[in-house]
Amino acid sequence: MKNTAIQNITAILHGKAASPLSMLPPVWQKIKNHDAIEAARLFRYHNTPLAMEALSVIGKDLLPTSYPDLKARLQTAETEVEHRTILCLQSLFDTFGQNVPAAFYNALLGALEEDNQTIGRRLFKYKKLLMQDRLWDAVLHAMLLVTPIALYVHSVFSQHGLRFTHMMNCSCKVEIKEDEPPFSIHLNEALKPAYLQNLIAAALEQYGVNASTSGKTRGF
């Protein structure tokens, strides 16, 4: 006979108690991505104002309305690097779709907004963009922290004759590198759900916990 108390207890994942969905910000009720929900339920135990902000912001970024219209953007591309970048993002979208936050694509598009030819797009430069840059930086860090996804992203950029860089000073840049040979990285399809769940978890941690140590100059 099964113990109903054990049946009803909150799931224990990775050694931490996962909060029920009802304890997440309401936006998570609209999200269909089970792996993202599990990552959010685990992250909820932090229970700090910044952690709750992270859950709300990243939850909203997983809604279908948050994703860029890459087809429309391609039609208005004005430069060769912009055209190639959008083709690259279309390829990434074919692989990851809406299983990653919209900032995954928006931040890479934002890297085209170069402040100058040296550092590229500098995050946390303008106070009015603080909330956007918090999200973009967290998702960029998450993308690069999950090594199989980072390698895959860099390989897709290389296949379009591009290089993407993200520096510790929170600058990011996309540039044409015709002299660098393309390379190919294949994702393990069986492990891809785990990679994507790790990316969501890392984005929440970067936004809601690790970012709190970044100091007032970055708005945290």
N, C-alpha and C positions, 0 to 999 in steps of 0.2 A: 504493500500500500504506500502511495506517495505521500510525503509530508507536505501538506498544503502551505505551511509556514515557509518552507524552503521554496516552494513553487512561487510564492508571492513576493519573496524578498527581492530588493533591487539587485539587478545584475552586477556581478563583480567582473570588471574587465581590467586587465593589466595591473591587478593588485589594488585598484582604486574603485570606490563605489561610484557607479554611473547613476547620475540623477535621472528621474523620470522626465519624459518629454514635456510634461506639464510645467516643469520648473524652468524651462528655457524661455527666452523672449518669444512672444506670440508669433513672430515671423517664421519660426521653425515649424509651426503647424502646417505651413504651406509648402515646405520642402519635401520632396519625394526621395531624395538621395539618402538611402539608408546608411551608407558608410559615413557620410558627413554628419548625420544625426548622431551616430554612435560616438564620433569624435567630439561633438558638442556636448553630449551627455557626460562624457568623461571630464571635459574641461570645466563644466559647471561647478565642480567641487571647490574651485579657487574662491568663488563667492566674494569677489571684491568689485568695487564700482568699475574699475578698468576692465576686469574680466567680463562683466556683464555688458559693458560697451562693446567689447570685442565680439561677443556672441550676437549682439544686435546688428552691428555693422556688417560682419561677415555673413550673417544670415540673410540680410537684405541683398548682399552682393551675389548670393546664390539664386536669387529670383530671376526668372527668364527676362524680365524687363531691364535688367542691369547690363546685359551683354551687348557689345558693340555690333552694329550692322556692318560686317566686313565687306559684303558685296557692294553696298552703297559707298563705303569708304574707298574701295578700290576704284570706283568710277570717278572719284574726285581727286585721286592721288596726283600730286603735282611734281614729284621728284622721283628719280629712279630708286633711291633708297626707300622711300615711302611705298612705292609700288611693290618692291621685293618683300618688304616687311609684311605687308598685308597678305601677300601670297603665302608667306611663311606662317602667319597666324591662321590663315584658312586651313593649312595643313595640320597645324597643332589642334585646331578646333575639331577637325575630322577625327583626331585621336582621342582628345580629352572631352570635347563637348562642354556641357554645363556641369560636369563633375568636378570642375575647379572653379574657384570664385571668378567673377567677371574681371576682377582686377588683374588676373593672370594675363588677360589679353589687353586690357586698358593700360596697364603700366608699361607693357612692351610698346604699345602705340605711343604712349606718353614719352618714351625715350627718344622719339623723333623730334620732340620740341626742344631742340638744343639751345642752351644758353650761349655757348660758344663752341668752337671746333675742338676744344681740348677736353673739357669735362663732360660735355653732353648735358642731359637734363638733370638738374640738381634738385633733389627732393628737400623739403623743409626749408626752402628759401623764402617762400611767401606765406605770411600768416593766414591769408584767406584760403589757401589750399591745404591747410594743416590736416583737416580730417581726411581729405583725399590721400594726402601723402602718407599718413599713418597706415592707411589700408594698403596702398600700393607697396610701401616698403615691407610691410609684414608678409604680403603674398610673394613678393620677389624673393625675400629671404627664405620663405618656405619652399619655393620652387627650387632654389639652389641647395637647400639643406637635404632634400630627398634626392640623393645622388643619381639614381636611375632616371628620374625625371629631368634633372639638370643636364645630364649627358645627352639625353634625347633632344631636349630643347636646343642645346648648342649644335647638335648634329643637323637638325632641321635648318637652323640659321646658316650653317656652313654650306648646305646643299643649295641655298639661294645666293651664295656668294657674299654672305653677311657675317659679321661678328657682333655678338651682344656682350656688353660688359656692365657689371654692377660693382661699384667700389664702396669701401668702408665709409667714405664721406657722403654716402647716399646719392651719388650721381650714377646715372645709367645712360648708356649710349648704344645706338645701333649704327654701324658703319659698313660700307662696302669694302670687302677684302678679297679682291680677285686673285691675289697672289697666294692665298692660302688654300690648299687642296680640301675639297669637301670630304667629310667622313660620315659613316652611317652607324647608328646605334639602334638596336631593336629592343623594344620593351618586352619583357616576359608577360604575356597576356594573362597567365594564371595569377601572377603577382600584382598586376596593375591595380586591382581594387585596393590592395593593401598600400601600394604606393600613394594612391589618391587619398585614402583615409589619413595616411601620415602627413600628406601635404596640408589637409584641412587642419589637423591637430597642430602642426607646426605654425600655420598662419595664426591660429588662435593664441598660441603661446607667444609668438613674436609680437602680436598686437597687445595682448592682454596681460602679459607677465614680464617678459624680457624687456619690452620697450620701456617699462617703468624705470629702468636703470639708466636711461639715455640722457637724462637731465632736462632742465627747463628750456634749454636752447632748441630742443626738438618738440617742445610743447607738451611733454608728459609730466 
